[in-house]
Amino acid sequence: MPHCRLFKIPFVENNPLCWGAGSKVATLSTNHDVGKTILTIQEVVDEITNKRQLRRLVVLPYDLQLKDVFQENIKYKFSKKTGDYPSLSATDIKVIALTFQLEKEKVGTDHLQTEPKVNRVVSFTKNNKDVAVPSGFAGFYLPKKLNVMKQLGLNVLSVNGRMIRQLRTFILRCYACFKTTSIMTKIFCPNCGNKTLKKVAVSLKEDGTQQIHINACRPLTARGKRFSLPTPKGGKHANNPILVEDQRIPQQRGTRLARQRNDPLAPDYIAGFSPFIMRDVNSRAAVLGIHGQETKHWMRTNPNQAKRKHSKKKK
């Protein structure tokens, strides 16, 4: 069941709330005191695909209004400075932008932060966890978005009562050469070039130096390191694993006939589906049966997972 995130903007009159992507519709439908007006974006509603949750969405005890986000209110660069940008989806960034937009319209931006603050003292709990992550839940969790909003200075309210205890700033640390980088979009280490970067929390000591906080209880994952690398292949349609940052990749351009089919200015262009449309059957890609890029095992989330075989068993 997808999880929901609820973010509050403290207004006096209507007490509107900004409903984030992944929120529990069951929790929202039973809680009558969250507010009179719930504001969200279209992308959040599109993520709800469960039939049971769609039926509950129709009978909510308050108004659910869709609002557009202006481009100037999308502060994705702020999440890059806090280190949460790789963990946020496009829908999450738009939800934060909507909260910032409503705060600017109703309250103002004088009390909001323009730069994230690095904590000087970081206190860790015994179990080193913020909240209990449900079993089977993939991807990022609630504290990523809350951390950005709290760093901005926005007031946040969680429906289920689970909140982050502290604000954190993250960087990437290489566990091969132990160098660090603040560019969170990096995949390969800028120093040694290996794909060994891991996100860690950082704080400032009293003398101004950085202190890195590493969770020693969490071992390094061996995902993708079970099998040997495949033999590199050349050619126009080569699909090799990306091993270095500056690796050369084929352009994977379409054939001349395929480009003409998508060109409205071509003399033989036929819009839509037609029995008279021309099909590419003579090019090298068509002869070899290449239709788009094949998903290799190193492109999957779990490269060690066995490929499902669709074969009929003999009875």
Backbone as numpy.savetxt, mean C-alpha at the origin, in Angstrom:
# Nx Ny Nz CAx CAy CAz Cx Cy Cz
-12.23 -11.43 6.79 -13.08 -10.24 6.79 -12.20 -9.00 6.79
-12.40 -8.08 5.87 -11.56 -6.89 5.85 -11.77 -6.03 7.08
-10.71 -5.38 7.51 -10.76 -4.56 8.71 -10.90 -3.10 8.33
-11.55 -2.35 9.20 -11.88 -0.97 8.88 -11.13 -0.02 9.77
-10.89 1.13 9.29 -10.20 2.16 10.04 -11.08 3.40 10.04
-11.23 3.99 11.20 -12.10 5.15 11.34 -11.29 6.29 11.90
-11.40 7.46 11.25 -10.60 8.60 11.66 -11.52 9.78 11.92
-11.34 10.42 13.05 -12.24 11.47 13.49 -11.60 12.83 13.31
-12.44 13.79 12.85 -12.05 15.20 12.79 -12.99 15.94 13.73
-12.50 16.54 14.81 -13.38 17.08 15.84 -14.04 18.38 15.41
-15.31 18.29 14.95 -16.10 19.46 14.67 -17.17 19.59 15.76
-17.71 20.77 15.89 -18.67 21.02 16.96 -20.08 20.66 16.52
-20.44 20.97 15.28 -21.84 20.85 14.88 -22.21 19.41 14.51
-21.74 18.94 13.36 -22.19 17.65 12.85 -21.29 16.49 13.23
-20.14 16.79 13.81 -19.20 15.74 14.22 -18.93 14.76 13.09
-18.50 15.23 11.91 -18.26 14.30 10.81 -17.00 13.47 11.02
-17.02 12.30 10.49 -15.91 11.37 10.62 -15.44 10.97 9.25
-14.17 10.71 9.12 -13.59 10.27 7.87 -13.37 8.78 7.96
-14.09 8.04 7.16 -14.06 6.59 7.22 -12.99 6.08 6.29
-12.01 5.35 6.85 -10.89 4.86 6.07 -11.15 3.52 5.44
-10.27 3.15 4.51 -10.43 1.91 3.77 -10.21 0.72 4.68
-11.02 -0.31 4.52 -10.84 -1.55 5.25 -11.57 -1.58 6.58
-12.48 -0.63 6.88 -13.12 -0.55 8.17 -14.15 -1.66 8.35
-14.34 -2.10 9.55 -15.32 -3.13 9.81 -16.70 -2.54 9.67
-17.44 -3.00 8.67 -18.80 -2.49 8.49 -19.69 -2.97 9.62
-19.40 -4.15 10.16 -20.20 -4.64 11.29 -20.06 -3.72 12.49
-18.86 -3.24 12.77 -18.63 -2.32 13.88 -19.30 -0.98 13.63
-19.23 -0.52 12.39 -19.83 0.77 12.07 -21.35 0.73 12.14
-21.95 -0.42 11.79 -23.40 -0.51 11.78 -23.98 -0.66 13.17
-23.20 -1.11 14.14 -23.69 -1.28 15.51 -23.35 -0.10 16.41
-22.38 0.72 16.04 -21.99 1.86 16.86 -22.76 3.09 16.39
-23.68 3.59 17.22 -24.53 4.71 16.83 -23.97 6.05 17.29
-22.88 6.07 18.03 -22.37 7.30 18.61 -21.14 7.83 17.90
-20.80 7.28 16.73 -19.58 7.73 16.06 -19.78 9.08 15.39
-21.00 9.42 15.02 -21.25 10.70 14.39 -22.51 10.67 13.55
-22.95 11.83 13.12 -24.13 11.93 12.28 -23.81 11.83 10.80
-22.61 12.19 10.44 -22.22 12.19 9.03 -20.87 11.49 8.89
-20.81 10.51 8.03 -19.58 9.78 7.75 -19.13 10.17 6.35
-17.94 10.72 6.25 -17.39 11.13 4.97 -16.32 10.15 4.53
-16.34 9.77 3.30 -15.35 8.84 2.77 -15.18 9.12 1.29
-14.37 8.31 0.64 -14.12 8.45 -0.79 -14.66 7.23 -1.52
-14.76 7.33 -2.82 -15.35 6.26 -3.62 -14.48 5.00 -3.59
-13.17 5.17 -3.50 -12.28 4.01 -3.51 -12.49 3.12 -2.29
-12.90 3.71 -1.17 -13.14 2.91 0.04 -14.36 2.03 -0.15
-15.42 2.59 -0.72 -16.64 1.81 -0.94 -16.40 0.72 -1.98
-15.55 0.99 -2.95 -15.26 -0.02 -3.97 -14.51 -1.21 -3.40
-13.82 -1.05 -2.28 -13.09 -2.15 -1.68 -14.00 -3.14 -0.96
-15.24 -2.76 -0.69 -16.17 -3.65 0.00 -16.81 -4.55 -1.05
-16.48 -5.81 -1.03 -17.00 -6.78 -1.99 -17.80 -7.89 -1.34
-17.76 -7.99 -0.02 -18.52 -9.02 0.68 -20.00 -8.69 0.64
-20.83 -9.68 0.32 -22.27 -9.45 0.21 -22.89 -9.09 1.56
-22.41 -9.73 2.62 -22.96 -9.43 3.94 -22.65 -7.99 4.34
-21.44 -7.54 4.08 -21.07 -6.17 4.43 -21.77 -5.16 3.53
-22.02 -5.52 2.28 -22.76 -4.61 1.41 -24.19 -4.43 1.89
-24.81 -5.48 2.41 -26.16 -5.34 2.95 -26.16 -4.48 4.21
-25.13 -4.61 5.04 -25.04 -3.76 6.21 -24.73 -2.32 5.85
-24.05 -2.13 4.75 -23.71 -0.77 4.33 -24.96 0.01 3.93
-25.97 -0.69 3.44 -27.20 -0.02 2.99 -28.01 0.48 4.18
-27.94 -0.21 5.31 -28.80 0.11 6.46 -28.01 0.76 7.59
-27.00 1.54 7.28 -26.24 2.24 8.31 -27.12 3.26 9.02
-26.96 3.43 10.33 -27.84 4.37 11.09 -27.42 5.82 10.93
-26.59 6.16 9.98 -26.18 7.54 9.75 -25.90 7.72 8.27
-25.72 8.96 7.87 -25.51 9.28 6.46 -24.06 9.00 6.07
-23.92 8.35 4.95 -22.60 8.08 4.38 -22.46 8.89 3.10
-21.59 9.87 3.13 -21.42 10.79 2.01 -20.05 10.59 1.38
-20.04 10.63 0.04 -18.79 10.52 -0.71 -18.29 11.91 -1.05
-17.01 12.12 -0.86 -16.42 13.44 -1.09 -15.14 13.27 -1.91
-14.92 14.21 -2.80 -13.71 14.19 -3.62 -12.57 14.88 -2.89
-11.36 14.43 -3.20 -10.15 14.98 -2.58 -9.45 15.86 -3.60
-9.10 17.07 -3.20 -8.37 17.97 -4.07 -6.89 17.57 -4.14
-6.29 17.82 -5.28 -4.92 17.37 -5.50 -3.93 18.07 -4.57
-4.18 19.31 -4.22 -3.23 20.03 -3.38 -3.24 19.53 -1.93
-4.23 18.74 -1.56 -4.31 18.23 -0.19 -3.65 16.87 -0.01
-3.15 16.28 -1.07 -2.50 14.99 -0.97 -1.05 15.21 -0.55
-0.75 14.91 0.69 0.58 15.14 1.27 1.34 13.82 1.34
1.62 13.23 0.18 2.31 11.95 0.20 3.79 12.11 0.57
4.34 13.30 0.37 5.75 13.52 0.73 5.95 13.47 2.25
4.91 13.81 2.99 5.02 13.74 4.45 5.16 12.30 4.92
4.43 11.37 4.28 4.55 9.96 4.65 5.90 9.39 4.26
6.55 9.97 3.24 7.91 9.53 2.90 8.90 9.92 3.99
8.66 11.07 4.62 9.57 11.52 5.67 9.40 10.72 6.96
8.18 10.24 7.21 7.98 9.42 8.39 8.37 7.96 8.17
8.52 7.56 6.91 8.91 6.19 6.60 7.75 5.24 6.38
6.52 5.75 6.32 5.35 4.90 6.17 4.84 4.83 4.73
5.48 5.51 3.80 4.98 5.59 2.44 4.89 4.23 1.75
5.90 3.33 1.85 5.76 2.03 1.17 4.65 1.17 1.73
4.22 1.41 2.96 3.18 0.59 3.58 1.78 1.12 3.32
1.65 2.27 2.70 0.35 2.88 2.45 -0.06 2.66 1.00
-1.32 2.34 0.80 -1.86 2.22 -0.55 -2.36 3.58 -1.03
-2.77 3.62 -2.29 -3.30 4.87 -2.83 -4.59 5.28 -2.14
-5.39 4.31 -1.74 -6.62 4.61 -1.01 -6.32 5.18 0.37
-5.33 4.64 1.04 -4.95 5.16 2.36 -4.47 6.61 2.28
-3.69 6.92 1.26 -3.19 8.29 1.11 -4.35 9.25 0.84
-5.34 8.80 0.07 -6.49 9.65 -0.20 -7.35 9.85 1.04
-7.44 8.84 1.89 -8.19 9.00 3.14 -7.51 10.01 4.05
-6.19 9.94 4.14 -5.45 10.93 4.93 -5.62 12.32 4.33
-5.62 12.40 3.00 -5.80 13.70 2.34 -7.19 14.25 2.59
-8.20 13.39 2.63 -9.56 13.86 2.93 -9.66 14.38 4.35
-9.02 13.70 5.30 -9.01 14.19 6.68 -8.30 15.53 6.78
-7.19 15.67 6.08 -6.47 16.95 6.08 -7.31 18.04 5.42
-8.03 17.70 4.37 -8.86 18.67 3.66 -10.00 19.17 4.53
-10.67 18.28 5.25 -11.76 18.70 6.14 -11.24 19.52 7.32
-10.08 19.13 7.82 -9.48 19.90 8.93 -9.12 21.32 8.48
-8.64 21.43 7.25 -8.28 22.75 6.74 -9.51 23.62 6.50
-10.62 22.99 6.06 -11.83 23.76 5.77 -12.53 24.23 7.04
-12.54 23.39 8.08 -13.33 23.70 9.27 -12.52 24.36 10.39
-11.28 23.95 10.54 -10.47 24.41 11.68 -9.33 25.31 11.23
-8.62 24.90 10.18 -7.44 25.63 9.74 -6.22 24.74 9.81
-5.11 25.30 9.38 -3.87 24.52 9.33 -2.76 25.09 10.21
-3.10 26.04 11.09 -2.06 26.64 11.93 -1.51 25.66 12.95
-2.33 24.73 13.41 -1.91 23.80 14.45 -1.31 22.52 13.87
-1.31 22.37 12.55 -0.79 21.15 11.92 0.71 21.25 11.70
1.34 20.10 11.64 2.79 20.03 11.47 3.14 19.95 9.98
4.20 20.62 9.61 4.70 20.55 8.23 5.86 19.58 8.09
6.53 19.26 9.20 7.63 18.31 9.19 7.44 17.33 10.34
7.70 16.05 10.11 7.58 15.08 11.22 8.68 15.28 12.25
8.34 14.99 13.48 9.30 15.12 14.57 9.84 13.74 14.94
11.15 13.66 15.09 11.79 12.40 15.49 11.82 12.35 17.00
11.29 11.28 17.56 11.25 11.15 19.02 12.65 10.97 19.59
12.86 11.58 20.74 14.15 11.44 21.42 14.18 10.23 22.34
13.07 9.86 22.87 13.00 8.69 23.74 11.89 7.80 23.22
12.21 6.54 22.99 11.24 5.57 22.50 11.12 4.48 23.54
9.92 4.27 24.04 9.68 3.22 25.04 8.97 2.06 24.37
9.53 0.87 24.53 8.96 -0.33 23.93 8.27 -1.15 25.02
7.18 -1.79 24.64 6.48 -2.67 25.54 7.17 -4.02 25.60
6.72 -4.88 26.47 7.38 -6.16 26.65 7.23 -7.05 25.44
6.00 -7.09 24.87 5.80 -7.94 23.72 6.17 -7.28 22.41
6.57 -5.96 22.47 7.06 -5.25 21.28 6.02 -5.19 20.18
4.73 -5.12 20.56 3.67 -5.05 19.57 2.74 -3.91 19.94
2.19 -3.25 18.92 1.24 -2.18 19.17 -0.15 -2.74 19.41
-0.61 -3.57 18.49 -1.92 -4.19 18.58 -1.79 -5.62 18.14
-2.79 -6.39 18.46 -2.79 -7.79 18.06 -3.24 -7.90 16.61
-2.41 -8.43 15.76 -2.73 -8.56 14.35 -3.56 -9.81 14.16
-4.73 -9.74 13.53 -5.55 -10.93 13.33 -4.84 -11.95 12.47
-5.12 -13.21 12.74 -4.50 -14.28 11.97 -5.06 -14.29 10.56
-4.18 -14.49 9.59 -4.61 -14.54 8.21 -4.75 -13.19 7.55
-4.39 -12.10 8.26 -4.52 -10.77 7.67 -3.22 -10.40 6.99
-3.27 -10.20 5.69 -2.05 -9.90 4.93 -1.93 -8.40 4.71
-0.70 -7.96 4.45 -0.46 -6.56 4.13 -0.16 -5.74 5.38
-0.35 -4.43 5.26 -0.06 -3.54 6.36 -1.23 -3.51 7.34
-1.00 -2.88 8.48 -2.04 -2.83 9.50 -2.28 -1.39 9.89
-3.15 -1.21 10.83 -3.66 0.09 11.24 -2.61 1.13 11.62
-1.55 0.81 12.42 -0.66 1.86 12.91 0.03 2.66 11.82
0.19 2.15 10.60 0.87 2.90 9.56 0.14 4.19 9.25
-1.16 4.08 9.06 -1.93 5.27 8.72 -2.09 6.18 9.92
-2.30 5.61 11.09 -2.45 6.43 12.29 -1.17 7.18 12.60
-0.03 6.57 12.34 1.24 7.23 12.62 1.39 8.49 11.79
1.02 8.44 10.51 1.12 9.62 9.64 0.15 10.70 10.09
-1.07 10.31 10.43 -2.07 11.31 10.81 -1.73 11.96 12.15
-1.22 11.18 13.08 -0.83 11.77 14.35 0.39 12.68 14.20
1.29 12.32 13.29 2.44 13.18 13.04 2.01 14.50 12.40
0.96 14.46 11.57 0.45 15.69 10.97 -0.21 16.60 12.01
-0.66 16.04 13.12 -1.37 16.81 14.14 -2.86 16.66 14.07
-3.36 15.67 13.31 -4.80 15.45 13.20 -5.28 14.61 14.38
-6.50 14.90 14.82 -7.11 14.14 15.91 -7.70 12.85 15.34
-7.36 11.74 15.96 -7.73 10.43 15.44 -8.53 9.69 16.48
-9.58 8.98 16.04 -10.40 8.14 16.90 -10.58 6.80 16.24
-10.37 5.73 16.98 -10.57 4.38 16.48 -11.86 3.82 17.05
-12.65 3.18 16.21 -13.94 2.66 16.65 -13.76 1.55 17.66
-12.82 0.63 17.40 -12.62 -0.50 18.30 -11.70 -0.17 19.47
-11.25 1.08 19.58 -10.47 1.50 20.73 -8.99 1.20 20.67
-8.51 0.59 19.58 -7.09 0.25 19.48 -6.34 1.40 18.81
-5.39 1.96 19.54 -4.64 3.10 19.04 -3.15 2.83 19.23
-2.34 3.56 18.47 -0.89 3.44 18.64 -0.49 4.17 19.91
0.52 3.64 20.59 0.95 4.22 21.86 1.98 5.33 21.67
2.66 5.33 20.55 3.74 6.29 20.35 3.91 6.54 18.86
4.51 7.68 18.55 4.81 8.03 17.17 6.22 7.57 16.83
6.37 7.05 15.62 7.66 6.51 15.22 8.07 7.05 13.86
9.36 7.08 13.66 9.96 7.41 12.37 10.80 6.22 11.93
10.64 5.83 10.67 11.27 4.62 10.17 12.31 4.95 9.11
13.32 4.12 9.04 14.33 4.16 7.99 14.58 2.71 7.54
15.39 2.57 6.50 15.76 1.25 6.00 17.19 0.94 6.43
17.39 -0.27 6.92 18.72 -0.72 7.36 19.07 -2.02 6.65
20.27 -2.09 6.11 20.74 -3.28 5.41 21.33 -4.25 6.43
20.81 -5.49 6.44 21.35 -6.48 7.38 22.52 -7.25 6.80
23.07 -6.78 5.67 24.28 -7.37 5.11 25.51 -6.50 5.41
25.40 -5.19 5.12 26.51 -4.26 5.39 26.20 -3.30 6.53
24.96 -3.36 7.11 24.56 -2.56 8.27 24.55 -1.06 7.99
24.42 -0.66 6.74 24.26 0.75 6.40 22.78 1.11 6.40
22.49 2.40 6.56 21.10 2.86 6.63 20.84 3.88 5.53
19.57 4.01 5.17 19.13 5.01 4.20 17.73 5.47 4.60
17.45 6.74 4.37 16.14 7.30 4.68 15.21 7.32 3.49
15.66 6.84 2.34 14.82 6.77 1.14 14.03 5.47 1.22
12.77 5.56 1.60 11.98 4.37 1.87 11.53 3.64 0.61
11.68 4.25 -0.54 11.29 3.58 -1.78 12.40 2.70 -2.34
13.56 2.67 -1.69 14.66 1.83 -2.15 14.34 0.35 -1.94
14.75 -0.47 -2.89 14.62 -1.92 -2.80 15.98 -2.57 -2.57
17.01 -2.02 -3.21 18.37 -2.53 -3.07 19.19 -1.55 -2.23
20.14 -2.10 -1.50 20.98 -1.27 -0.62 21.85 -0.34 -1.45
21.89 0.96 -1.17 22.74 1.88 -1.94 24.23 1.62 -1.74
24.61 0.94 -0.66 26.02 0.71 -0.38 26.54 -0.59 -0.99
25.91 -1.72 -0.65 26.38 -3.01 -1.15 25.60 -3.52 -2.34
24.43 -2.97 -2.62 23.65 -3.36 -3.79 22.81 -4.60 -3.62
22.75 -5.18 -2.43 21.96 -6.39 -2.21 20.53 -6.03 -1.83
19.64 -6.99 -2.04 18.24 -6.81 -1.69 18.04 -7.23 -0.24
18.65 -6.49 0.65 18.67 -6.87 2.07 18.27 -5.70 2.96
17.37 -4.85 2.50 16.91 -3.72 3.30 15.72 -4.13 4.15
15.71 -3.62 5.38 14.63 -3.92 6.31 14.25 -2.65 7.06
12.95 -2.45 7.26 12.48 -1.24 7.92 12.65 -1.35 9.43
13.26 -0.33 10.02 13.48 -0.28 11.46 13.09 1.10 11.98
12.75 1.15 13.26 12.42 2.42 13.91 13.69 3.13 14.35
13.63 4.46 14.37 14.80 5.25 14.71 14.36 6.40 15.62
15.24 6.78 16.53 15.01 7.91 17.42 16.33 8.64 17.62
16.25 9.79 18.29 17.43 10.62 18.54 17.84 10.53 20.00
19.11 10.39 20.22 19.64 10.40 21.58 19.77 11.84 22.07
20.22 11.99 23.29 20.38 13.33 23.86 21.49 14.11 23.17
22.49 13.40 22.64 23.58 14.10 21.96 23.29 14.33 20.48
22.08 13.96 19.99 21.69 14.21 18.62 21.99 13.08 17.65
22.61 12.01 18.10 22.90 10.87 17.22 21.68 9.96 17.13
21.65 9.19 16.04 20.53 8.29 15.81 20.68 7.01 16.63
19.57 6.53 17.12 19.52 5.25 17.80 18.53 4.35 17.07
18.99 3.22 16.54 18.17 2.30 15.77 17.61 1.25 16.71
16.31 0.99 16.58 15.62 0.02 17.41 15.27 -1.19 16.53
15.91 -2.31 16.82 15.74 -3.53 16.04 14.98 -4.54 16.87
13.99 -5.15 16.26 13.22 -6.19 16.93 13.97 -7.51 16.77
14.73 -7.89 17.78 15.53 -9.11 17.71 14.68 -10.37 17.80
13.45 -10.24 18.26 12.59 -11.43 18.36 12.04 -11.87 17.01
12.08 -10.99 16.03 11.55 -11.32 14.71 12.69 -11.76 13.81
12.76 -13.03 13.42 13.87 -13.49 12.58 13.75 -12.99 11.15
14.87 -13.02 10.45 14.86 -12.63 9.04 14.16 -13.70 8.23
13.35 -13.27 7.29 12.59 -14.20 6.47 13.48 -14.83 5.40
13.22 -16.09 5.12 13.93 -16.81 4.06 13.09 -16.94 2.81
12.09 -16.09 2.68 11.20 -16.15 1.52 11.97 -15.79 0.25
11.85 -16.63 -0.74 12.53 -16.40 -2.00 13.96 -16.89 -2.05
14.43 -17.55 -0.99 15.82 -18.01 -0.93 15.92 -19.53 -0.86
14.87 -20.19 -1.25 14.86 -21.64 -1.15 15.42 -22.31 -2.40
15.07 -21.77 -3.56 15.49 -22.36 -4.82 16.60 -21.52 -5.45
17.35 -22.16 -6.35 18.42 -21.47 -7.06 17.83 -20.52 -8.10
18.62 -19.54 -8.51 18.18 -18.60 -9.53 18.12 -19.29 -10.88
17.15 -18.94 -11.71 17.06 -19.55 -13.03 18.17 -19.03 -13.95
18.41 -19.77 -15.01 19.42 -19.36 -15.99 18.95 -18.11 -16.72
19.76 -17.06 -16.78 19.33 -15.85 -17.50 19.08 -16.13 -18.97
18.01 -15.56 -19.49 17.64 -15.72 -20.89 17.63 -14.36 -21.57
18.02 -14.34 -22.82 18.04 -13.11 -23.59 16.85 -13.03 -24.53
16.87 -12.04 -25.37 15.79 -11.87 -26.32 14.85 -10.76 -25.94
13.92 -10.51 -26.84 12.99 -9.41 -26.66 12.00 -9.66 -25.53
11.60 -10.91 -25.33 10.59 -11.25 -24.34 11.21 -11.96 -23.14
12.41 -11.59 -22.76 13.05 -12.19 -21.59 12.38 -11.71 -20.32
12.23 -12.63 -19.39 11.58 -12.32 -18.11 12.47 -12.87 -16.99
13.49 -12.12 -16.65 14.47 -12.54 -15.65 14.22 -11.82 -14.33
14.60 -12.41 -13.21 14.44 -11.72 -11.92 15.35 -10.50 -11.82
14.85 -9.46 -11.15 15.60 -8.23 -10.96 16.54 -8.43 -9.78
17.85 -8.43 -10.07 18.86 -8.72 -9.05 19.63 -7.49 -8.61
19.72 -6.46 -9.46 20.43 -5.24 -9.12 19.55 -4.05 -9.51
19.92 -2.89 -8.99 19.07 -1.72 -9.20 19.14 -1.22 -10.64
20.32 -1.30 -11.27 20.49 -0.78 -12.62 20.48 -1.90 -13.66
19.71 -2.95 -13.42 19.64 -4.05 -14.37 18.87 -3.64 -15.62
19.39 -4.03 -16.77 18.74 -3.70 -18.03 17.55 -4.62 -18.26
16.42 -4.02 -18.64 15.18 -4.76 -18.82 14.71 -4.54 -20.26
14.28 -5.58 -20.97 13.74 -5.37 -22.32 12.46 -4.54 -22.28
12.23 -3.81 -23.34 11.12 -2.86 -23.38 9.76 -3.55 -23.45
9.70 -4.78 -23.94 8.44 -5.52 -24.04 7.40 -4.74 -24.85
7.84 -4.16 -25.93 6.92 -3.41 -26.77 6.00 -4.33 -27.56
4.82 -3.85 -27.84 3.88 -4.62 -28.64 4.26 -4.60 -30.11
3.61 -5.46 -30.88 3.89 -5.54 -32.32 3.30 -4.32 -33.03
3.71 -4.15 -34.27 3.23 -3.02 -35.05 1.72 -3.10 -35.25
1.21 -4.30 -35.49 -0.22 -4.46 -35.69 -1.00 -4.19 -34.40
-0.43 -4.58 -33.27 -1.10 -4.32 -32.00 -1.14 -2.83 -31.68
-0.07 -2.11 -32.05 -0.09 -0.67 -31.82 -1.07 0.03 -32.75
-1.22 -0.46 -33.97 -2.20 0.15 -34.88 -3.63 -0.10 -34.41
-3.86 -1.22 -33.76 -5.21 -1.52 -33.30 -5.64 -0.56 -32.19
-4.69 -0.05 -31.41 -5.00 0.89 -30.32 -4.81 2.34 -30.73
-4.54 2.60 -31.99 -4.32 3.96 -32.48 -5.58 4.45 -33.18
-6.33 5.40 -32.61 -7.57 5.87 -33.27 -7.31 6.59 -34.58
-6.08 7.09 -34.80 -5.78 7.83 -36.03 -5.34 6.91 -37.16
-5.24 5.60 -36.91 -4.84 4.67 -37.97 -5.97 4.55 -38.99
-5.65 4.38 -40.27 -6.72 4.29 -41.30 -7.58 3.04 -41.16
-7.03 1.95 -40.61 -7.79 0.70 -40.47 -8.32 0.50 -39.06
-8.46 1.59 -38.30 -8.91 1.47 -36.91 -10.40 1.16 -36.86
-10.77 0.16 -36.06 -12.17 -0.22 -35.85 -12.42 -0.16 -34.35
-13.32 0.74 -33.95 -13.60 0.93 -32.54 -14.44 -0.22 -32.00
-14.15 -0.62 -30.76 -14.95 -1.66 -30.11 -14.66 -3.04 -30.66
-15.55 -3.98 -30.33 -15.42 -5.36 -30.78 -16.15 -5.53 -32.10
-15.46 -6.07 -33.05 -16.03 -6.25 -34.38 -15.51 -7.55 -34.97
-16.33 -8.29 -35.72 -15.83 -9.52 -36.36 -14.82 -9.24 -37.47
-14.71 -7.99 -37.89 -13.78 -7.64 -38.97 -12.47 -7.06 -38.44
-12.26 -7.10 -37.11 -11.04 -6.55 -36.56 -9.87 -7.47 -36.90
-8.71 -6.89 -37.12 -7.53 -7.66 -37.54 -6.81 -8.23 -36.32
-6.46 -9.50 -36.40 -5.73 -10.18 -35.34 -4.30 -10.43 -35.77
-3.39 -10.33 -34.81 -1.98 -10.55 -35.10 -1.70 -12.05 -35.01
-1.40 -12.68 -36.14 -1.12 -14.11 -36.17 0.21 -14.42 -36.84
0.91 -13.41 -37.33 2.14 -13.64 -38.08 3.40 -13.16 -37.36
3.27 -12.37 -36.32 4.46 -11.85 -35.64 5.12 -12.96 -34.83
6.35 -12.69 -34.38 7.10 -13.67 -33.61 6.42 -13.97 -32.27
5.86 -12.93 -31.63 5.18 -13.15 -30.35 3.95 -14.03 -30.52
3.20 -13.83 -31.63 2.01 -14.64 -31.86 2.38 -16.08 -32.19
3.47 -16.27 -32.93 3.90 -17.63 -33.28 4.38 -18.38 -32.05
5.09 -17.69 -31.16 5.59 -18.33 -29.94 4.53 -18.44 -28.85
3.37 -17.83 -29.07 2.30 -17.90 -28.07 2.52 -17.02 -26.87
3.20 -15.89 -27.04 3.48 -14.96 -25.94 2.36 -13.93 -25.87
1.56 -13.97 -24.83 0.45 -13.04 -24.64 0.64 -12.34 -23.29
1.34 -11.24 -23.29 1.61 -10.54 -22.04 2.76 -11.17 -21.28
3.08 -10.58 -20.14 4.20 -11.03 -19.34 3.76 -12.16 -18.41
4.49 -13.25 -18.42 4.15 -14.39 -17.57 4.59 -14.12 -16.14
3.75 -14.52 -15.20 4.06 -14.34 -13.78 4.94 -15.49 -13.31
6.20 -15.18 -13.05 7.13 -16.18 -12.57 6.99 -16.36 -11.06
7.69 -17.39 -10.54 7.54 -17.69 -9.11 8.18 -16.61 -8.24
9.20 -15.91 -8.76 9.83 -14.87 -7.93 9.01 -13.58 -7.91
7.96 -13.49 -8.74 7.08 -12.31 -8.73 5.91 -12.46 -7.76
5.66 -13.67 -7.30 4.55 -13.90 -6.39 4.91 -13.44 -4.99
3.87 -13.29 -4.16 4.09 -12.87 -2.78 4.91 -13.90 -2.02
4.61 -15.16 -2.24 5.38 -16.25 -1.65 6.03 -17.04 -2.76
7.30 -16.80 -3.08 7.94 -17.49 -4.19 8.07 -18.99 -3.97
8.05 -19.45 -2.72 8.22 -20.87 -2.43 6.92 -21.66 -2.56
5.80 -20.97 -2.81 4.54 -21.67 -2.91 4.47 -22.48 -4.20
4.00 -23.69 -4.11 3.92 -24.56 -5.28 2.84 -24.06 -6.23
3.09 -24.23 -7.52 2.15 -23.80 -8.54 1.01 -24.79 -8.63
-0.21 -24.26 -8.69 -1.39 -25.13 -8.76 -1.53 -25.71 -10.16
-1.73 -26.99 -10.22 -1.87 -27.67 -11.50 -3.35 -27.93 -11.77
-3.80 -27.50 -12.95 -5.19 -27.71 -13.35 -5.26 -28.92 -14.28
-5.17 -30.07 -13.71 -5.23 -31.29 -14.51 -6.32 -32.20 -13.97
-7.01 -32.85 -14.86 -8.08 -33.76 -14.47 -7.51 -35.11 -14.07
-7.89 -35.57 -12.90 -7.42 -36.85 -12.43 -8.24 -37.98 -13.08
-7.56 -39.05 -13.35 -8.23 -40.20 -13.94 -9.03 -40.91 -12.86
-10.26 -41.20 -13.19 -11.12 -41.89 -12.25 -10.90 -43.41 -12.35
